[in-house]
Amino acid sequence: MEARRRFATARVVLWFTGPVFVALFLVAWGIHLGSVHRGTVRHFSWRFLGVGAPPDGESEAPAPHAREAKRPAGVKPVSDQGAAGGFPSTFGRPQLSAAEVGSRSSDGTEAPAGSQPQPNALPGVAAHKGTPSAPSPSPRSADAVGTAASDLSADRLSVPVQVRVKLLVDDRWAAHHADWLLRVQRSLAAASEAYQAHFGIQLSLTGAVLWSGPRMAHSQAEAYRDLCGHPREGADVLLGLLGQPLSADGYGLGAPAPSATLNGAYGLVGLAPHAPPSSQPGARSGAGPGGAHTRGILRSLGHLLGGREVLDPNSQAFALGTWMSAAPPPSGRPPWVDLDNRRRILLRKGLPFVPEGP
């Protein structure tokens, strides 16, 4: 009888204390994992949930994702546009005001009053078809090239356009960088800030997955064909990030024809020519702020949006370091694009992208 009573007592104790021990174990295990992955948890909470202080090295810019929850998809106030993910604001807007864009002609003289284009929701590209562009002046600096434009109306620059981007990341390059996901996020965030400053285009990351295609391919064309066979999963653009530099021909594989009514949707991205090879784990890129793939993302998206490669090394655009070329980035300056390509991309920024195949 005594044994049965003790057994019943022990069973009652276990019944009430067992869940408590399990809960304490789970809490302790969660604290342990949070301590081990403290940096990743802080970054995720700050960027995606808007909770807590930014991790070391990040700016104090508020996380945009928490504020966008109640806004319609693809719409974001211009005053609220910043680098995706709140990364350091190292890419300033070019010295270009709304009045300067609409009131200066291509030769730098003041246009007559009333000649400015009237703002609208998003100017149609058809209005510009067949209209020859006035010759641009010989630029004295990157700012001079970025501010003289006769057919760039202020409303085209200010109307926000969001481009959803999915990334495929070369698994060989990722194997040398344990923090590869954070690296590509920073690269896209830096590219987004540059595109916001120059075109009013925000880039949003929809996903990033490892990609074995470049390891199997024997050429850039094969890697591009493999890229086109992957699903976009709701993204407007699918970019394949390689672990080595890419030639001009590789960047131009997904470029649409000048007369096309759709923007390209698939593009390859190479490491910046001045970035260290992937065999050097943890080595920092010499390609400027943002990351080793920032320059390539700027260049690849430029091609998909109608830009053209600047090939002449003696041209002023090349000398000034336009990102639509293999030229070194301008030292100590934000990323910069030449006037001709800036005009082309602004004219096509509202066009839809090539639809995903069945």
C-alpha positions as CSV (number, residue, x, y, z in Angstrom):
1,M,0.0,0.0,0.0
2,E,2.8,2.3,0.9
3,A,4.6,1.6,-2.4
4,R,1.5,2.4,-4.4
5,R,1.1,5.7,-2.5
6,R,4.7,6.6,-3.2
7,F,4.3,5.7,-6.9
8,A,1.1,7.9,-7.2
9,T,2.9,10.8,-5.4
10,A,5.9,10.5,-7.8
11,R,3.6,10.4,-10.8
12,V,1.7,13.6,-9.6
13,V,5.1,15.4,-9.0
14,L,6.3,14.4,-12.5
15,W,3.0,15.4,-14.1
16,F,3.4,19.0,-12.7
17,T,7.1,19.5,-12.8
18,G,7.9,17.8,-16.1
19,P,6.5,20.6,-18.3
20,V,8.3,23.1,-16.2
21,F,11.6,21.4,-16.7
22,V,10.9,21.1,-20.5
23,A,10.1,24.8,-20.7
24,L,13.2,25.8,-18.7
25,F,15.3,23.6,-21.0
26,L,13.9,25.2,-24.1
27,V,14.4,28.7,-22.7
28,A,18.0,27.9,-21.8
29,W,18.6,26.4,-25.3
30,G,17.1,29.5,-26.9
31,I,19.4,31.7,-24.8
32,H,22.4,29.6,-25.8
33,L,21.5,29.9,-29.6
34,G,20.8,33.6,-29.3
35,S,24.2,34.1,-27.7
36,V,26.0,32.0,-30.4
37,H,24.2,33.8,-33.2
38,R,23.9,37.1,-31.5
39,G,24.9,39.2,-34.6
40,T,22.5,37.5,-36.9
41,V,19.6,37.8,-34.5
42,R,20.3,41.5,-33.9
43,H,20.5,42.2,-37.7
44,F,17.3,40.3,-38.4
45,S,15.3,41.9,-35.6
46,W,16.5,45.4,-36.5
47,R,16.1,45.1,-40.3
48,F,12.9,43.0,-40.7
49,L,11.1,43.7,-37.4
50,G,12.2,47.2,-36.6
51,V,13.1,46.1,-33.0
52,G,16.2,47.0,-31.1
53,A,19.3,49.0,-32.0
54,P,21.2,48.4,-35.3
55,P,24.2,46.0,-35.2
56,D,27.7,47.4,-35.0
57,G,28.7,49.1,-38.3
58,E,25.1,49.7,-39.4
59,S,23.4,53.1,-39.7
60,E,20.7,54.4,-37.4
61,A,18.2,54.5,-40.4
62,P,14.9,52.9,-39.4
63,A,14.1,49.6,-40.9
64,P,11.8,50.2,-43.9
65,H,10.1,46.8,-43.8
66,A,8.2,47.5,-40.6
67,R,6.8,50.7,-42.0
68,E,5.8,49.3,-45.4
69,A,3.4,46.7,-44.0
70,K,0.3,48.9,-44.5
71,R,1.4,50.5,-47.8
72,P,0.2,49.1,-51.2
73,A,2.7,46.8,-52.8
74,G,5.2,48.6,-55.0
75,V,4.4,52.1,-53.6
76,K,6.7,54.1,-51.3
77,P,6.7,57.8,-50.6
78,V,9.8,59.5,-52.1
79,S,10.7,61.1,-48.8
80,D,10.7,57.7,-47.2
81,Q,13.1,56.0,-49.7
82,G,16.4,55.0,-48.4
83,A,18.8,52.1,-48.8
84,A,17.1,48.8,-48.6
85,G,17.9,47.2,-45.3
86,G,19.0,50.6,-43.7
87,F,22.7,50.3,-44.7
88,P,25.1,53.2,-44.4
89,S,24.0,56.2,-46.5
90,T,27.2,56.5,-48.5
91,F,25.6,57.2,-51.9
92,G,24.3,60.8,-52.0
93,R,21.7,62.0,-54.5
94,P,23.4,63.7,-57.4
95,Q,23.3,67.5,-57.4
96,L,20.1,67.6,-59.4
97,S,17.0,69.5,-58.4
98,A,13.6,69.3,-59.9
99,A,13.9,72.8,-61.3
100,E,17.3,72.1,-62.9
101,V,16.1,68.9,-64.5
102,G,13.0,70.5,-66.1
103,S,14.4,74.0,-66.8
104,R,17.8,73.5,-68.3
105,S,18.4,72.5,-71.9
106,S,21.1,70.2,-73.1
107,D,23.5,73.0,-73.8
108,G,23.2,74.3,-70.3
109,T,21.1,77.4,-71.1
110,E,17.9,78.3,-69.4
111,A,14.8,77.1,-71.2
112,P,11.9,79.6,-71.8
113,A,9.3,79.9,-69.1
114,G,6.4,77.4,-69.6
115,S,8.5,74.9,-71.5
116,Q,8.8,72.5,-68.6
117,P,6.9,69.3,-69.0
118,Q,3.8,69.0,-67.0
119,P,4.0,66.4,-64.2
120,N,1.8,63.3,-64.4
121,A,1.6,59.9,-62.7
122,L,4.3,58.4,-64.9
123,P,5.1,59.9,-68.2
124,G,4.5,57.4,-71.1
125,V,7.5,56.1,-73.0
126,A,5.6,56.6,-76.2
127,A,5.8,60.3,-75.9
128,H,9.6,60.1,-76.3
129,K,9.7,57.6,-79.2
130,G,11.0,59.1,-82.4
131,T,12.2,62.3,-80.6
132,P,15.9,62.7,-81.2
133,S,17.9,63.6,-78.1
134,A,19.8,66.8,-78.1
135,P,23.6,66.4,-78.0
136,S,24.9,66.5,-74.5
137,P,27.7,68.9,-73.6
138,S,31.3,67.9,-72.9
139,P,31.2,67.2,-69.2
140,R,33.8,68.7,-66.9
141,S,33.0,66.4,-64.0
142,A,30.6,63.6,-63.0
143,D,28.3,66.2,-61.4
144,A,28.2,68.1,-64.7
145,V,27.2,65.1,-66.7
146,G,24.6,64.1,-64.1
147,T,22.8,67.5,-64.1
148,A,22.5,68.4,-67.8
149,A,19.5,66.7,-69.4
150,S,16.8,68.1,-71.6
151,D,14.4,65.2,-71.7
152,L,14.5,64.1,-68.1
153,S,11.5,65.6,-66.4
154,A,11.3,66.0,-62.6
155,D,8.3,63.8,-62.3
156,R,10.0,60.8,-64.0
157,L,12.8,61.0,-61.5
158,S,10.6,61.4,-58.4
159,V,7.9,58.9,-59.1
160,P,8.9,55.8,-57.2
161,V,9.2,52.4,-59.0
162,Q,10.0,49.2,-57.1
163,V,11.8,46.4,-58.7
164,R,11.7,43.0,-56.9
165,V,15.0,41.1,-57.2
166,K,15.8,37.4,-56.6
167,L,19.4,36.4,-56.3
168,L,21.1,33.1,-57.2
169,V,24.5,33.0,-55.6
170,D,27.5,31.0,-57.0
171,D,27.9,28.2,-54.4
172,R,31.7,28.1,-54.9
173,W,32.0,31.8,-53.9
174,A,29.6,31.3,-51.0
175,A,31.7,28.4,-49.7
176,H,34.5,30.8,-49.0
177,H,32.3,33.3,-47.2
178,A,30.2,32.0,-44.2
179,D,28.4,35.4,-44.2
180,W,27.6,35.2,-47.9
181,L,23.9,36.1,-47.3
182,L,24.8,39.3,-45.4
183,R,27.3,40.2,-48.1
184,V,24.8,39.9,-51.0
185,Q,22.2,41.8,-49.0
186,R,24.6,44.7,-48.5
187,S,25.5,44.6,-52.2
188,L,21.9,44.9,-53.2
189,A,21.2,47.5,-50.6
190,A,24.0,49.7,-51.8
191,A,22.8,49.3,-55.4
192,S,19.3,50.2,-54.4
193,E,20.5,53.4,-52.9
194,A,22.4,54.4,-56.0
195,Y,19.3,53.5,-58.2
196,Q,17.1,55.6,-55.9
197,A,19.4,58.6,-56.2
198,H,19.8,58.4,-60.0
199,F,16.4,57.0,-61.2
200,G,13.9,56.9,-58.3
201,I,14.0,53.1,-58.5
202,Q,14.0,51.0,-55.3
203,L,15.3,47.4,-55.4
204,S,13.8,45.0,-52.9
205,L,15.2,41.5,-52.2
206,T,12.7,38.7,-52.5
207,G,15.1,35.8,-51.9
208,A,18.7,34.6,-52.2
209,V,19.6,30.9,-52.8
210,L,22.8,29.1,-53.7
211,W,23.4,28.3,-57.3
212,S,25.5,25.4,-58.8
213,G,25.0,26.5,-62.4
214,P,28.3,28.4,-62.8
215,R,30.2,25.3,-61.5
216,M,28.6,23.2,-64.2
217,A,28.9,25.7,-67.0
218,H,31.8,26.0,-69.4
219,S,30.9,29.5,-70.6
220,Q,29.0,32.7,-69.7
221,A,26.4,31.8,-72.2
222,E,25.8,28.4,-70.6
223,A,25.6,30.0,-67.2
224,Y,23.0,32.4,-68.5
225,R,20.9,29.6,-70.1
226,D,20.9,27.8,-66.7
227,L,19.9,31.1,-65.0
228,C,16.9,31.5,-67.3
229,G,15.7,28.0,-66.3
230,H,15.3,28.9,-62.7
231,P,11.9,30.2,-61.3
232,R,11.6,33.9,-60.4
233,E,9.0,33.2,-57.8
234,G,7.2,36.5,-58.1
235,A,10.4,38.6,-58.6
236,D,10.6,41.0,-61.5
237,V,14.3,40.3,-62.1
238,L,16.5,37.2,-61.5
239,L,20.2,37.9,-61.1
240,G,22.9,35.3,-61.0
241,L,25.9,36.3,-58.8
242,L,29.2,34.8,-60.0
243,G,32.4,34.2,-58.1
244,Q,34.6,35.8,-60.7
245,P,34.6,38.9,-63.0
246,L,32.3,38.9,-66.0
247,S,33.0,40.3,-69.4
248,A,31.0,43.0,-71.2
249,D,29.4,40.4,-73.4
250,G,28.2,38.5,-70.3
251,Y,26.5,41.6,-68.9
252,G,24.8,42.2,-72.2
253,L,23.2,38.7,-72.5
254,G,19.8,39.8,-71.0
255,A,19.7,43.3,-72.5
256,P,16.5,44.2,-74.4
257,A,16.6,45.7,-77.9
258,P,16.2,49.5,-78.0
259,S,12.8,49.3,-79.5
260,A,11.5,46.5,-77.1
261,T,8.4,47.2,-75.0
262,L,9.6,45.0,-72.2
263,N,12.6,45.3,-69.9
264,G,14.9,42.3,-69.5
265,A,14.4,40.0,-66.5
266,Y,17.5,37.7,-66.3
267,G,21.1,39.0,-65.9
268,L,24.5,37.8,-64.8
269,V,26.5,39.6,-62.2
270,G,30.3,39.3,-61.8
271,L,32.7,40.3,-59.1
272,A,34.1,43.7,-59.5
273,P,37.4,43.5,-61.5
274,H,39.3,45.0,-58.5
275,A,37.8,42.6,-56.0
276,P,40.0,39.8,-54.5
277,P,39.4,36.3,-55.9
278,S,37.0,34.0,-54.1
279,S,39.9,31.8,-52.9
280,Q,40.8,34.5,-50.3
281,P,38.2,34.0,-47.6
282,G,37.1,37.1,-45.8
283,A,39.1,39.4,-48.1
284,R,37.5,42.8,-48.6
285,S,36.6,44.2,-52.0
286,G,38.4,47.1,-53.4
287,A,35.4,48.0,-55.6
288,G,34.0,50.6,-53.3
289,P,31.3,50.7,-50.6
290,G,28.6,48.1,-50.5
291,G,30.3,44.8,-51.4
292,A,32.1,42.9,-54.1
293,H,28.9,42.5,-56.2
294,T,27.5,46.0,-55.9
295,R,29.2,47.3,-59.1
296,G,28.1,44.2,-61.0
297,I,24.4,44.6,-59.8
298,L,24.4,48.2,-60.9
299,R,25.8,47.3,-64.3
300,S,23.6,44.2,-64.9
301,L,20.4,46.0,-64.0
302,G,21.4,48.9,-66.2
303,H,21.5,46.6,-69.2
304,L,18.2,45.0,-68.3
305,L,16.6,48.5,-68.1
306,G,17.9,49.5,-71.5
307,G,21.4,50.8,-70.8
308,R,24.3,50.2,-73.1
309,E,27.9,49.3,-72.3
310,V,30.5,52.0,-72.5
311,L,33.4,50.3,-74.3
312,D,35.6,53.2,-75.4
313,P,38.4,53.6,-72.7
314,N,39.1,57.0,-74.2
315,S,35.6,58.4,-73.7
316,Q,34.9,60.8,-70.9
317,A,32.2,58.6,-69.4
318,F,34.7,55.8,-69.1
319,A,37.3,58.1,-67.6
320,L,34.8,59.3,-65.0
321,G,34.0,55.7,-63.9
322,T,30.5,55.1,-65.1
323,W,29.2,51.9,-63.8
324,M,28.0,50.9,-67.3
325,S,31.6,50.0,-68.1
326,A,34.6,48.0,-66.8
327,A,36.2,51.3,-65.6
328,P,37.4,51.5,-62.0
329,P,34.9,53.2,-59.7
330,P,35.4,56.8,-58.9
331,S,37.7,57.1,-55.9
332,G,36.0,58.6,-52.9
333,R,32.8,59.3,-54.8
334,P,29.4,57.6,-54.9
335,P,28.6,55.3,-57.8
336,W,27.9,57.3,-61.0
337,V,26.3,56.6,-64.3
338,D,26.8,58.6,-67.5
339,L,24.2,60.9,-68.9
340,D,23.3,58.9,-72.0
341,N,22.6,55.7,-69.9
342,R,20.8,57.7,-67.3
343,R,18.4,59.1,-69.9
344,R,17.8,55.6,-71.4
345,I,17.0,54.0,-68.0
346,L,14.7,56.9,-67.0
347,L,12.8,56.5,-70.2
348,R,12.2,52.8,-69.6
349,K,11.8,52.7,-65.8
350,G,8.0,52.3,-66.1
351,L,8.0,49.4,-68.6
352,P,7.0,45.9,-67.5
353,F,9.6,43.1,-67.4
354,V,9.7,40.0,-69.6
355,P,7.1,37.6,-68.1
356,E,8.2,34.3,-66.7
357,G,7.8,31.4,-69.0
358,P,5.5,28.4,-68.3
